[in-house]
Amino acid sequence: MGLTGGAGAGLRIFVLILLIVVLFLGGVIWFDYLGLINAREQLSLIFGLINKEKVVTIDDKDDVFLLEKERYSKMKESLDIREEELNKREEELEKLSVEIKQKVEMLEEMEIALAEREKSFNVRTRLYENKIENLEQSSKYLVGMPPLKAKDILLEMNDQDVIDIMRVTERIAQETGEGSLVSYWLSLMPAERSAAIQRKMALKPVEPGTEAPN
């Protein structure tokens, strides 16, 4: 009976030792999973002690901060991605800035062209107004003198100037309701010159020099 009790006690001790070893190995594996220890290094140290072999280990103080290192690595990766996005946006903004600058330059050129066009239009308008005013003054001057003298002055002009004055004279006569001297002036001129002037007036019914500038 003593032998039986001793065998049972030995079995219980073996089971407890085996349980302790299992719990120890399980704990080592769990801590290794959590990153708190390096299981391979620790087991190598234990087996080295069992085999009475001298094991040289390198003390890595950063192993305690593996989780922090991992967190820092992920944070750095995130920052790198963010930096890449910012760089891409910066490139897009620079491209947009160039496009806006080009459009501004184009608008400035258009503004200058419009200013030049307006200036040219104003010059033509003044010339037009001056010509109309001069034609009206010449017409009134000729109407106010004897027809024969007016005829002599008209004969000294070129055909286009004569036509301009006659058309202005006709217009003024229609506006004032007075009789026009144009037909009488033509009758006083030599037949060939009078015919040439009347033919040109018929070819260009619009009063020359009185068209509004474009």
C-alpha positions in Angstrom: 0.0 0.0 0.0 2.9 2.3 0.6 4.2 1.7 -2.8 0.9 2.5 -4.3 0.6 5.8 -2.4 4.2 6.7 -3.5 3.4 6.0 -7.1 0.2 8.1 -6.9 2.1 11.0 -5.4 4.8 10.8 -8.0 2.2 10.8 -10.8 0.5 13.9 -9.3 3.9 15.7 -9.1 4.6 14.8 -12.8 1.2 16.0 -13.8 1.7 19.3 -11.9 5.1 19.8 -13.5 3.7 19.0 -16.9 0.8 21.5 -16.2 3.3 24.1 -15.1 5.4 23.6 -18.3 2.3 23.8 -20.4 1.1 27.0 -18.7 4.6 28.4 -19.0 4.8 27.7 -22.7 1.3 29.0 -23.2 2.2 32.2 -21.3 5.4 32.6 -23.3 3.5 32.2 -26.6 0.8 34.6 -25.4 3.4 37.3 -24.4 5.2 36.8 -27.6 1.9 37.3 -29.5 1.4 40.5 -27.5 4.9 41.6 -28.4 6.0 41.9 -24.8 8.8 39.3 -25.2 10.7 37.4 -27.9 9.6 33.8 -27.3 12.3 32.3 -29.6 15.0 34.2 -27.8 13.6 33.2 -24.3 13.2 29.6 -25.3 16.7 29.5 -26.7 18.0 30.9 -23.5 16.1 28.2 -21.5 17.2 25.4 -23.7 20.7 26.7 -23.6 20.6 26.6 -19.8 19.2 23.1 -19.9 22.0 21.9 -22.2 24.5 23.9 -20.2 25.5 25.8 -23.3 26.6 29.4 -23.1 24.1 31.4 -25.1 25.0 35.0 -26.0 22.0 37.3 -26.4 21.8 40.8 -27.5 20.0 43.1 -25.1 17.6 45.0 -27.3 16.0 47.7 -25.1 13.6 48.6 -27.9 11.8 45.2 -27.6 9.8 46.7 -24.8 8.4 49.3 -27.2 7.5 47.1 -30.0 3.8 48.2 -29.9 5.0 51.8 -29.9 7.3 51.1 -32.8 4.5 49.5 -34.7 2.2 52.4 -33.9 4.9 54.8 -35.0 5.5 52.9 -38.2 1.8 53.1 -39.1 1.6 56.7 -38.2 4.6 57.4 -40.4 3.0 55.5 -43.3 -0.1 57.6 -42.8 1.9 60.8 -42.8 3.7 59.7 -45.9 0.4 59.1 -47.7 -0.9 62.5 -46.5 2.3 64.2 -47.7 1.9 62.6 -51.1 -1.7 63.8 -51.3 -0.6 67.3 -50.3 2.1 67.3 -52.9 -0.4 66.2 -55.5 -2.8 68.9 -54.5 0.1 71.4 -54.6 0.9 70.4 -58.2 -2.7 70.7 -59.1 -2.9 74.2 -57.6 0.3 75.2 -59.4 -1.2 74.0 -62.7 -4.4 75.8 -61.9 -2.4 79.0 -61.1 -0.7 78.8 -64.5 -4.0 78.4 -66.2 -5.5 81.3 -64.4 -2.4 83.4 -65.2 -2.8 82.6 -68.9 -6.5 83.5 -68.8 -5.7 86.8 -67.0 -3.1 87.6 -69.7 -5.6 86.7 -72.4 -8.2 89.0 -70.8 -5.7 91.8 -70.5 -4.8 91.4 -74.2 -8.5 91.4 -75.1 -9.0 94.5 -73.0 -6.1 96.3 -74.7 -7.6 95.2 -78.1 -11.0 96.5 -77.1 -9.5 99.8 -75.9 -7.6 100.2 -79.2 -10.8 99.4 -81.1 -12.8 101.9 -79.1 -10.1 104.5 -79.7 -10.2 103.8 -83.5 -14.0 104.0 -83.5 -13.9 107.3 -81.7 -11.4 108.7 -84.2 -13.5 107.5 -87.1 -16.6 109.0 -85.4 -14.9 112.4 -85.0 -13.7 112.3 -88.6 -17.2 111.4 -89.7 -18.8 114.2 -87.7 -16.2 116.6 -88.9 -16.8 115.6 -92.5 -20.5 115.9 -92.2 -20.1 119.3 -90.5 -17.7 120.5 -93.3 -20.1 119.3 -96.0 -23.0 121.0 -94.4 -21.0 124.3 -94.1 -19.9 124.0 -97.7 -23.5 123.3 -98.8 -24.8 126.3 -97.0 -22.0 128.5 -98.3 -22.8 127.5 -101.9 -26.5 127.8 -101.5 -26.0 131.3 -100.2 -24.1 132.5 -103.2 -25.3 133.1 -106.8 -25.8 129.8 -108.6 -23.4 130.6 -111.4 -20.6 131.3 -108.9 -21.5 128.2 -107.0 -21.4 126.3 -110.3 -17.9 127.5 -111.0 -16.7 126.4 -107.5 -18.2 123.0 -108.0 -16.5 122.5 -111.4 -13.1 123.0 -109.7 -13.8 120.1 -107.3 -13.5 116.4 -108.2 -16.6 114.4 -108.9 -16.8 112.7 -105.5 -16.6 116.0 -103.6 -19.3 117.5 -105.8 -21.5 114.4 -105.2 -21.1 114.6 -101.4 -22.0 118.3 -101.3 -25.0 117.8 -103.6 -26.4 114.9 -101.5 -26.0 116.9 -98.3 -27.7 119.9 -100.0 -30.6 117.6 -101.0 -30.9 116.3 -97.4 -30.9 119.7 -95.9 -33.5 120.9 -98.3 -35.7 118.0 -97.4 -35.3 118.6 -93.7 -36.0 122.3 -94.0 -38.7 122.0 -96.6 -37.0 124.3 -98.9 -36.3 123.9 -102.6 -33.0 122.2 -103.6 -30.5 123.9 -106.0 -28.9 120.6 -107.0 -30.8 120.2 -110.2 -30.2 123.8 -111.1 -26.4 123.5 -110.4 -26.3 120.4 -112.7 -28.1 122.3 -115.5 -25.5 125.0 -115.3 -22.6 122.6 -115.7 -21.3 121.3 -119.1 -23.5 118.5 -120.2 -20.7 115.9 -120.2 -19.6 116.7 -116.6 -23.2 116.9 -115.4 -24.0 113.5 -116.9 -20.9 111.9 -115.3 -21.9 113.3 -111.9 -25.5 112.1 -112.2 -24.4 108.7 -113.4 -22.1 108.3 -110.3 -24.8 109.5 -108.0 -27.1 106.9 -109.4 -24.5 104.1 -108.9 -24.1 105.1 -105.2 -27.5 106.1 -103.9 -26.2 106.3 -100.3 -24.9 109.7 -99.4 -21.1 109.4 -99.4 -19.4 110.5 -96.3 -22.6 110.3 -94.3 -22.5 106.6 -93.4 -22.0 106.0 -89.7 -18.6 104.5 -88.9 -18.4 100.8 -88.0 
